[in-house]
Amino acid sequence: MKTWLYLTAEGLDAPCANWPCCVWSPTGERRRLPLHKAAGEMRGRPVDVLLPMEMCSWLRSDPWPSRRQPRPQALAFAIEEQLSENLETLHISAGPRDRQQRYPLMVTARTRFQALLALLAEQGIDTRAVHVDADLIADDQAFGVRWFGRWLLGGGLPARVPLSARALAALKPSLPEDIHWLDEERDCPAIDAWLLNAGGRPIDLLQGEFRRRRSSLPWRGASAVMLGLLVLTWAFSEARVRFLESETRLLYAQSEQRFRSLYPGQVRIVDLAAQFQALQGRRGQSQVTQVARLARLTEQVIGASNVEVQRIDFREGEGWKIQLTANSFVELEQLRERGLQNGFSVTLGSASKQHNRVQALLTLENS
């Protein structure tokens, strides 16, 4: 059973240890108390924190063309035009793909969210997950739920919005006729239980740089035994290393003697393996082979994509570096997948957006 801690919208203006919160008793009754008192009762237990929708924005991507799970950066670029702030200042969390092949995303201010987590940590709260109240509503149908004095719209609706009673009255004519309405004033415990156990797929905001770190295993009780095992392992490893070093020196001396007998003109030996490979004419892939791979990539992958090549470089040991521009990050993702499907070891990096174009560095790695 989850331990919920709800930070109500009343404390958003002045986040502090007195933030008005709500917790639930085992029988489902609400208990309102400030954050510092709630933290004292929950100490030692992992807590699922619930935030008010007023702190976040909910968006959806366009239907995603690929079956593969997109990277967070790709999803962020996909919704950039819907945002009024710079991506650098936002924390964006993604949920599972829906039936329309869209990805739901919860957006909040990065510094504000960071300060919130710091406040919870100061109070000694072990935060297991962070969700948003309007995102708890099951998405099987459209709902309007009155909860903690305001209305939450969500579920099957293409939105997650908190509204006052006056704002809802103005918006109600444009809402679907089949929307289901639930009012906490009629049956508060039942609505609380339904929301907190709806079984939906709410987005966990602990993603990316804020991902929850796994707690270390309790080794303290077996520390003496572990120390003894480590000492024995170290002693065995030390003896084995010394034996291998002795065998390596002997083998190298034999190899050097054999090399001098095969190539008496090689007076100075700097790198035995490299000199032997050079004399045997085996330097790995030739430049002709590298150019041929680039030509195949251009013909089969780049030429079939709506991208522009800005620059091409070759780096020994790394492969071809190709600077590309495209209309969207989705086109770059499709190009990368086309490359993988054609047997090329390609990666995309250093992606950035300038004006209406997306730039990225495509690397064709050495095979």
matplotlib code that plots the C-alpha trace (Angstrom):
import matplotlib.pyplot as plt

x = [0.0, 1.3, 2.0, 0.7, 1.7, -0.3, 1.2, -1.9, -2.1, -2.3, 1.4, 2.6, 3.2, 5.5, 7.1, 8.4, 8.2, 4.7, 3.3, -0.3, -0.4, -2.8, -2.2, -4.6, -5.2, -5.5, -9.3, -9.1, -9.8, -8.1, -5.6, -4.5, -1.2, 1.9, 4.7, 7.1, 4.6, 3.7, 7.4, 7.8, 5.0, 6.4, 10.0, 11.5, 8.9, 9.2, 6.6, 4.7, 4.5, 1.5, 1.7, -1.1, -1.6, -1.1, 2.6, 2.8, 1.7, 0.6, 1.3, 1.2, 3.5, 2.3, 1.8, 5.3, 6.4, 8.8, 8.1, 11.2, 11.2, 12.4, 15.0, 13.9, 15.8, 13.8, 10.4, 11.5, 12.3, 9.0, 6.9, 9.3, 6.9, 4.1, 6.3, 6.6, 9.9, 13.4, 14.0, 17.0, 14.8, 12.3, 12.1, 10.2, 8.9, 7.5, 4.8, 4.0, 2.8, -1.0, -3.4, -3.0, 0.8, 1.4, 3.6, 2.2, 4.6, 4.5, 6.4, 7.5, 10.2, 13.5, 14.7, 11.3, 11.2, 14.8, 13.9, 10.9, 12.9, 15.5, 12.8, 11.4, 15.0, 15.5, 12.4, 13.8, 11.2, 12.2, 10.6, 9.9, 7.9, 6.4, 3.0, 0.5, -3.1, -4.9, -2.8, -4.1, -7.5, -8.0, -7.8, -10.6, -13.1, -13.3, -13.7, -14.2, -13.5, -13.9, -11.0, -9.6, -11.9, -11.3, -12.1, -9.6, -10.2, -8.5, -8.8, -9.9, -9.7, -6.7, -5.8, -4.9, -6.3, -7.2, -10.2, -12.0, -15.8, -16.2, -13.7, -15.4, -18.8, -17.3, -15.7, -18.4, -20.3, -17.2, -16.6, -17.8, -21.4, -20.3, -17.9, -18.3, -18.6, -17.5, -17.9, -16.0, -18.8, -21.0, -18.7, -15.2, -13.7, -14.9, -13.5, -10.2, -10.0, -10.9, -8.2, -5.4, -6.1, -7.4, -4.8, -4.0, -0.5, 0.5, 3.8, 6.6, 8.5, 11.6, 13.3, 16.6, 18.8, 16.1, 15.9, 15.7, 19.0, 18.9, 19.6, 22.7, 22.4, 22.6, 26.1, 26.8, 25.8, 28.3, 31.1, 33.7, 33.0, 33.1, 36.4, 37.9, 36.7, 38.1, 41.5, 41.6, 40.5, 43.2, 45.9, 44.9, 44.7, 48.1, 49.7, 48.0, 49.1, 52.7, 52.6, 51.0, 53.6, 56.4, 54.8, 54.2, 57.8, 59.0, 56.5, 57.6, 61.2, 60.5, 58.4, 61.1, 63.7, 61.4, 60.8, 64.5, 65.0, 62.3, 63.3, 67.0, 66.9, 64.7, 67.3, 65.1, 61.9, 59.4, 56.0, 56.5, 52.9, 52.5, 55.8, 54.9, 51.5, 53.0, 55.6, 52.9, 50.8, 47.9, 46.8, 43.1, 40.8, 42.3, 41.1, 39.5, 37.3, 36.3, 35.4, 33.3, 31.4, 30.7, 29.5, 27.1, 25.8, 25.2, 23.4, 21.3, 20.6, 21.3, 20.2, 16.8, 16.3, 15.2, 18.4, 21.2, 24.9, 27.0, 30.3, 32.1, 35.3, 37.1, 38.9, 41.1, 39.7, 36.3, 35.0, 33.2, 31.7, 28.8, 27.2, 23.5, 20.6, 16.9, 13.5, 12.8, 14.3, 11.9, 13.6, 17.0, 15.6, 14.2, 17.6, 19.4, 17.0, 17.3, 21.1, 20.8, 18.3, 20.9, 23.6, 25.5, 26.8, 25.6, 24.9, 23.4, 24.8, 25.3, 21.7, 20.6, 17.8, 18.5, 15.6, 13.4, 16.2, 17.7, 21.4, 23.1, 26.3, 26.0, 28.9, 29.5, 31.7, 34.5, 33.2]
y = [0.0, 3.4, 6.2, 9.4, 12.9, 15.6, 19.1, 21.2, 24.2, 26.5, 26.3, 27.0, 30.8, 30.2, 26.7, 26.0, 23.5, 24.8, 23.9, 22.7, 19.0, 16.1, 12.5, 9.6, 7.3, 3.5, 3.9, 6.5, 9.6, 12.9, 14.4, 18.0, 19.1, 21.1, 19.5, 19.3, 17.3, 15.0, 14.4, 13.3, 10.8, 9.4, 9.1, 5.8, 5.0, 5.5, 8.2, 8.9, 12.7, 14.2, 17.7, 20.0, 20.4, 24.2, 23.5, 21.8, 21.8, 18.7, 18.2, 15.5, 14.8, 14.2, 10.5, 9.0, 7.4, 4.9, 1.9, 2.4, 4.3, 7.9, 9.5, 12.3, 14.9, 13.9, 14.3, 17.7, 18.9, 17.5, 19.8, 22.8, 24.9, 24.3, 25.8, 29.4, 29.0, 27.8, 24.0, 24.7, 26.0, 23.2, 19.7, 17.4, 14.0, 11.5, 8.9, 5.7, 5.9, 6.1, 4.4, 7.3, 6.6, 9.9, 10.5, 12.4, 14.9, 16.7, 20.0, 22.0, 24.7, 23.0, 25.2, 25.1, 21.3, 21.1, 23.4, 21.3, 18.0, 19.8, 20.9, 17.3, 16.0, 18.6, 17.3, 13.8, 12.5, 9.5, 10.4, 7.3, 8.9, 12.3, 12.4, 15.2, 15.0, 15.6, 12.8, 10.2, 10.2, 6.9, 7.6, 5.2, 8.1, 11.9, 13.1, 16.3, 15.8, 18.3, 17.8, 20.0, 22.9, 23.1, 21.1, 18.8, 17.9, 14.8, 11.1, 10.6, 14.4, 15.7, 17.9, 17.9, 21.2, 22.6, 25.1, 27.2, 26.9, 30.2, 29.1, 25.7, 27.4, 29.5, 26.4, 23.9, 24.5, 23.5, 20.2, 16.8, 15.9, 12.4, 13.7, 12.1, 14.5, 13.6, 16.0, 15.5, 17.2, 14.3, 11.4, 12.6, 9.3, 7.4, 9.9, 10.0, 6.2, 6.1, 8.7, 7.3, 3.7, 4.4, 2.1, 4.6, 5.4, 8.7, 10.2, 9.9, 13.2, 11.6, 11.2, 12.2, 14.1, 13.7, 9.9, 8.2, 6.6, 3.1, 2.7, 0.8, -2.8, -3.3, -4.8, -3.6, -6.8, -8.8, -6.3, -8.5, -11.5, -9.3, -7.7, -11.2, -12.3, -9.1, -9.7, -13.3, -12.2, -9.5, -12.0, -14.5, -11.7, -10.4, -13.8, -14.4, -11.0, -11.7, -15.1, -13.5, -10.7, -13.3, -15.3, -12.2, -11.1, -14.6, -14.6, -11.1, -12.1, -15.1, -13.0, -10.4, -13.1, -14.6, -11.1, -10.4, -13.7, -12.9, -9.3, -8.8, -5.3, -4.1, -3.0, -0.8, -2.3, 0.3, -1.4, -5.1, -5.7, -2.5, -3.1, -6.7, -5.7, -3.0, -5.3, -7.9, -5.3, -5.4, -2.0, -2.7, -1.1, 0.9, 4.4, 3.0, 0.8, 3.7, 5.8, 2.9, 2.7, 6.4, 6.1, 3.3, 5.3, 8.3, 6.3, 4.1, 6.3, 10.0, 10.2, 8.7, 11.2, 14.9, 16.2, 18.4, 17.6, 20.5, 18.9, 15.6, 14.6, 11.4, 10.7, 7.7, 5.3, 7.1, 6.9, 9.4, 12.6, 14.1, 17.4, 17.3, 19.7, 18.6, 20.1, 18.2, 15.8, 13.2, 13.2, 12.7, 9.8, 8.2, 8.6, 6.9, 4.0, 3.6, 3.4, 0.7, -1.2, -1.1, -2.5, 0.7, 1.4, 5.0, 7.3, 10.8, 13.4, 17.1, 17.9, 21.5, 23.6, 26.9, 28.9, 26.3, 23.7, 21.0, 20.3, 17.0, 15.1, 11.7, 9.3, 6.3, 4.2, 1.9, -1.6]
z = [0.0, -1.0, 1.6, 0.0, 0.9, -0.9, -1.1, -1.6, -3.9, -0.9, -0.3, -3.8, -3.1, -0.2, -0.1, 3.4, 6.3, 7.0, 3.6, 4.1, 3.3, 3.5, 4.4, 4.7, 7.6, 7.1, 7.1, 4.3, 6.4, 5.5, 7.9, 7.2, 8.8, 7.9, 6.0, 9.0, 11.1, 8.2, 7.7, 11.3, 11.0, 7.7, 8.7, 7.7, 5.1, 1.3, 0.3, -2.9, -3.1, -4.9, -6.4, -7.4, -11.1, -10.7, -10.5, -13.8, -17.4, -19.4, -23.1, -25.7, -28.6, -32.1, -33.0, -32.9, -36.2, -34.7, -32.5, -30.5, -27.3, -28.1, -26.1, -23.7, -25.8, -28.9, -27.0, -25.7, -29.2, -30.4, -28.1, -28.1, -30.2, -27.6, -24.8, -23.8, -22.1, -23.0, -22.7, -20.5, -17.7, -17.8, -16.4, -18.7, -17.7, -20.1, -19.6, -21.5, -25.1, -25.4, -27.8, -30.4, -30.3, -28.5, -25.5, -22.6, -21.0, -17.6, -17.7, -14.7, -13.9, -13.2, -10.4, -8.7, -8.8, -7.6, -4.7, -3.8, -3.7, -1.5, 0.9, 1.1, 1.8, 4.5, 6.2, 6.1, 3.6, 1.5, -1.8, -3.8, -6.6, -7.5, -9.3, -10.1, -8.8, -12.2, -13.7, -11.3, -13.0, -15.0, -18.8, -19.8, -20.1, -19.6, -16.0, -14.1, -10.4, -7.6, -5.3, -2.5, -3.5, -7.2, -10.3, -12.1, -15.7, -17.1, -17.8, -21.4, -22.1, -24.1, -21.2, -17.5, -16.0, -12.6, -12.7, -10.2, -10.1, -12.0, -14.7, -15.1, -15.6, -18.4, -20.0, -19.5, -22.8, -24.8, -22.9, -24.1, -23.2, -22.0, -19.4, -15.9, -12.9, -9.4, -6.4, -3.2, -1.3, -2.0, -1.0, -0.2, 1.1, -1.9, -4.4, -2.5, -2.6, -6.3, -7.2, -5.1, -6.3, -9.9, -11.4, -14.2, -15.5, -13.9, -14.9, -12.3, -12.3, -10.9, -14.3, -15.8, -13.4, -10.7, -11.0, -7.6, -6.6, -5.4, -1.7, -0.8, 0.5, 4.3, 4.5, 8.0, 9.7, 7.5, 7.4, 9.1, 6.8, 3.8, 4.9, 5.3, 1.9, 0.3, 1.9, 0.7, -2.8, -2.9, -1.8, -4.5, -7.1, -6.2, -6.5, -9.8, -11.2, -10.3, -12.0, -15.1, -15.2, -15.1, -17.9, -19.9, -19.7, -20.8, -23.7, -24.8, -24.8, -26.9, -29.3, -29.6, -30.4, -33.0, -34.6, -34.8, -36.6, -39.1, -39.7, -38.9, -40.4, -37.6, -35.1, -32.9, -31.4, -30.0, -30.4, -31.3, -32.3, -34.3, -36.2, -36.9, -38.3, -40.4, -41.9, -42.6, -44.4, -42.1, -41.0, -40.6, -43.0, -45.8, -46.7, -49.8, -47.7, -45.5, -48.5, -49.9, -46.6, -46.7, -50.3, -49.4, -46.4, -48.6, -51.3, -49.0, -46.0, -46.4, -50.0, -49.1, -46.3, -46.3, -44.7, -45.8, -45.3, -44.1, -43.4, -43.5, -41.6, -41.0, -37.7, -37.3, -34.7, -34.6, -38.2, -40.3, -38.7, -40.8, -39.8, -40.8, -40.7, -40.9, -40.5, -37.2, -34.8, -35.9, -39.4, -37.7, -35.7, -38.9, -40.6, -37.7, -37.7, -41.5, -41.1, -38.4, -40.7, -43.5, -41.3, -40.5, -37.0, -36.7, -33.8, -33.4, -31.1, -30.4, -31.4, -31.3, -32.8, -34.5, -36.0, -37.8, -38.4, -36.3, -36.4, -35.3, -35.7, -37.4, -36.7, -38.9, -36.6, -37.8, -38.3]

ax = plt.figure().add_subplot(projection="3d")
ax.plot(x, y, z, "-o")
ax.set_aspect("equal")
plt.show()
